[in-house]
Amino acid sequence: MNTTESNRLIAEFMAGGDSLYLQRDYITEQYYPFDSKELAFHISWDWLMPVVERVSSMIYGGTVYDLRGALLNADIDRVYKELVEIIEWYNQKQTS
């Protein structure tokens, strides 16, 4: 899975399965969807930490320990990859 596909996977997870991940325009107070190429989960802690919070509140087990280790090392690439793996696992669990 490439970065664009992984970012889309995370966005759909955060949007509750909806294909749109919305951003807010604070001037017009309206929401509009991000283009897949605008998603920055792979390079921004500001984008990634809400995902960490949601995953941590939902999922328990060994996978989260790998995530915690990545967080303790402040390794954004590893955290990103761990989250993608957790979300793929979670989605498979929901469909089975």
N, C-alpha and C positions, 0 to 999 in steps of 0.2 A: 504494500500500500504506500503510495507516495504522500508527500506532505499535504497537498491539496485535498486528497481523499481522507487523510487522517484528520485534518482540520474540519472537514465537512462532517465526519463521524462524530467528533466532539461537539460541534455546533448542534447537530440533530439531537444528541444526548441531552445537551443543556436546554434545548427547546422542547424537551419532552416528546421526542419522536417526530416533531414537525420538521419539515425540511428548511424552515427559515430560522435564522438566528438574527434577531433584530438589534439594530443600534438606534439610539435615541438622538435626535437632533434637538439640542437644548434651546435653540433659538425658536424653532417652530413648534416645539413640544410634540413632534410626530415621530413615529417609529418607521423605519424602512429596513429591508433586508440587506445584509452584507453580500457582496459578490464573494464567491468562494476564494478568490485570490486575495481578498482584503482581510481574511481571517488571520489572526496573528497568534494563535495559541502556541505555536512552535518557537516563538521568539520573545514573547512578552509575559513576564510574571503577572502583570495586571490582568491579562486574559486567562492565564492558566490557574491562578489561585482560586477563583470561584469554582472551577471544575474540581480541584483538589478538595475543596470544602464539601461539595455535593457528593463526590465519590466517598469521602471519608464518613459521611453521615449515613450512607446507604449500604456499604459493603464492608464485611468483616472477613478476616482470614489472612492466609499467607501472602496473597497478592498485595495487600495494603502494607505489609511490612517492607516489601521491596520499594514501594512508593515512599514510605517514611525514610528509608535509607537514602533514597535519591534526594528527598527534601533536606535531610540533615547535611548532605554534601552540597546543597545549593546548585545542583546540576540540572539546569533547565532541559537539556536534551534528554537526559535519563528520565526525569519526571514526565515529560511529554510522552515518551515511548511507553512508560509504565501505565499512564492514563489511557492511551490508545488500547493497550492490551486488556486493561480492566474493562473498558467500555465494550470491546469486542466480546469478551467473556460474558459480561452482563447482558448484552443483546442476545447472545446465543441462549443463555439461560432463560430469558423472557420468552423466546420463541419455542422452547422445548417443553 
